[in-house]
Every structure is written in C-alpha cells, then in structure tokens.
Amino acid sequence: MTISSFNPPLRTLMGPGPSDVHPRVLAAMARPTVGHLDPAFIGMMDEVKSLLQYAFQTDNALTFPISAPGSAGMESCFANLVEPGDKVIVCINGVFGLRMKENVERCGGVAIVVEDDWGCSVDAHKVEDALKANPDTKIVAFVQAETSTGVHTDPLILCKLATRYGALSLVDAVTALAGVPVLVDDWGADAVYAGTQKCLSCVPGLSPVTFSERALDKIRKRSSKVQSWFLDLNLIMGYWGEGATRAYHHTAPVNALYALHESLVMLQEEGLENAWHRHAKMHLGLKAGLEAMGLEFAVDEMYRLPQLNAVKIPDGVDDAALRKRALERYGLEIGAGLGAFAGKIWRIGLMGQSATPRNILLCLSTLETLLSQANVKVESGKAVDAAQKILF
Ligand SMILES: *Cc1c(COP(=O)(O)O)cnc(C)c1O
C-alpha cells in the first residue's frame, strides 16, 4: 500500500481548543529550521520570553514556554513546587481541577480538596476555611478558566488569600491567557501555566509558564530532587535562563517556537486589552444569537467565560449526530460536554482567531438549520439578525 501526503480538511474550530490558527502563524512555522543553540535562535527565544511577560502581565524573569502542551505546564508547576508530604489545597469545579488533584498525589503531596458544583465558580470562603483548618498548607491551586464548564474564577482574591496564609498560589490559565485579563503581578500569583492552542491561537504543543521569586525560592530549597528530569526547572534554566551561555537540555521545538513568536507578535499588535474586549464583544454577539434561537446557557451570567460558551442541548436532540453533521456538512467543530456535562451541553469556543463575526454567523446559521431539522422550533433568520445587531 502506498501512503500519500496528509491533507487535512479545512475546518472552523469552535470547540474547547485548538482554535483557528492564523495563516501568518502557519507561515512562520514553515520557515527554515535552525539549530536550537544558533545565536539567531537564541535572540528569538529572548523575544518570546519578553512577549510572554507582556501576555502574562509580569516582570517574572522565569517566564518561558515548556516544550510540551498545557498538561505539561500543569505538571511542571506541580512537579517543581510540591515536595512529598506538602499539603496542597486543590479547588475542584470541573475536569481540570480533578487533574490538579491527580498531579498533587503523584508528586507525593497531600491534596485538601475544596469542591464546588460543576458550572459554579470557586467559593473563596471555602478556600479560606480550608486555609484556617490547615495552617501548614504550602500551595493553593485552582483553575481560572474551567474549560470543561465555561466558568471563570477571579484569581485576585484566591491569590491574595494564599499569600496572607503563607502559601503559594498555583493558577491554571490555559484557556484564560489572552481571552480574559491574566494579571500575574497584580494578583501576586506564584506559578501560572497556560497553553498556546486556546486564546493565543497558536499551534498546540507548547505551554507558557511563569514563576515568582517566592516560587523559585521554594524550588531552590527543595530537600528532594524534582522527580521528573525533563520538567526540572533547575535544569531547564540552563537552556532558557538569563545570559548568553545556553546549555543543551533538550532540543527545543524550533519551528513551533517560531509559531509562538508570531502569535505573540500578533497579540502585541492587537493589544492585550483589545484582545480581551474582542472576546467579550464576540461572546455578546453569540449570546444574542443563541438566545434568539431559544437556547440557554448552563452557567450563571456572572461567571461566564466569553471564550468558552456552555450551552444546554435542547431536549430530544441527538448530541453526537448533530455535531457530526456540523463537521461533515459545514466544516464546523463545536465541543461536546465532559464528565457531569456529557450529553447535556455543547461547548462553543470563541478563542483567539476563532472569535470573529464570520465564525459566529456560521455557527448560528448551522445550529439553526440542524436544530430545525431535529424538530426544534426555531424561527428562521432570527439568530443571525440578533447577533448582527451586536457585532456590527
Ligand atoms: C486545554 C486545557 C489544559 C490542557 O492543555 P493541553 O494543551 O490540552 O495539554 C489544561 N487546563 C485547561 C483549563 C485547559 O483548558
């Protein structure tokens, strides 16, 4: 059998990630590969670090991309900061909080779980109670933008609480970064990880991270070695750290880093605040359209993420069949529900380059057609009209 080149179909990506990647970013990725210690490449690495400081709104010197997806950013934070026996408060209100707990336990830490219902944000009162009950807590970990439910949790109060009780804060900002404000220095956050394939609209496979001096101090004072050789920050810093001498640690994903550089240049050109405003406005346009169609959100308006819209599936609609049709006929990908929300919601992503009027109008007209074919009563054209009023 002869296998020929793989030519992916053109899709419109409106799920929980990856998001649509701009042609400029794809073109950057196709530029010639250079050595990972080439002086020209090292200059570009320094630019990536300072562009990431801008995206994270931080002066933290230790701000760089881990050479692996968001999950590895998560793992690098836990593997470096948690020592065996450390108590870690883990806030769980969806899938990614559950994964945090798993990370803590695999690092030999003791997870103190603070649970909130799926679809609700993290309750700071419960976190404070847990801190009072466990004064020896070392870390408070939570997810700012819970992609499994579309819920936002404000990190300011949780980071300040952690600091006040002598603990470090560890924040999952994978879906948050560039979609809603991520203000690492204003919050005093200690360890934050993100992803490239959500609101940065870069290719999947890299995870920007940033660590405060307090976090670095804990890592330097560890009495045991970090159990992961690949993710040990003490070693990675020989390659990504300050100064002109860079030592080989692993071969950086050179072309993927060109892509990240380009997507961050595009973020800087747009302006971080303008990016937040665009996500907010696109969300309002989508919301107006969905509501005109009679659809409802699964999350209270107060906690809704603009970039991840959790929408209730109307009774009697075959979830998988509808999403399959959307993909096959219209090239449109929307996300399924996870865990407690499987079969109950759709997750419509408006992340990065996917947060455009064009995508919203395609999504609304696709849903309108497919829902009416599934015998849901929808008035033809109403959703697109309602969205246009907000979008233009
Ligand atoms: C997507 C996501 C991750 C994992 O990122 P990958 O790139 O898929 O490994 C972690 N946390 C949250 C909140 C996410 O949305």
The ligand as a Gaussian input file, in Angstrom:
#p B3LYP/6-31G(d) Opt

LIG

0 1
 C       -6.749000      22.641000      27.453000
 C       -6.539000      22.779000      28.895000
 C       -5.474000      22.148000      29.563000
 C       -4.541000      21.177000      28.880000
 O       -3.890000      21.703000      27.789000
 P       -3.336000      20.683000      26.657000
 O       -2.634000      21.578000      25.710000
 O       -4.563000      20.022000      26.095000
 O       -2.453000      19.704000      27.307000
 C       -5.310000      22.391000      30.907000
 N       -6.157000      23.194000      31.587000
 C       -7.203000      23.802000      30.994000
 C       -8.096000      24.681000      31.778000
 C       -7.423000      23.605000      29.627000
 O       -8.458000      24.199000      29.032000

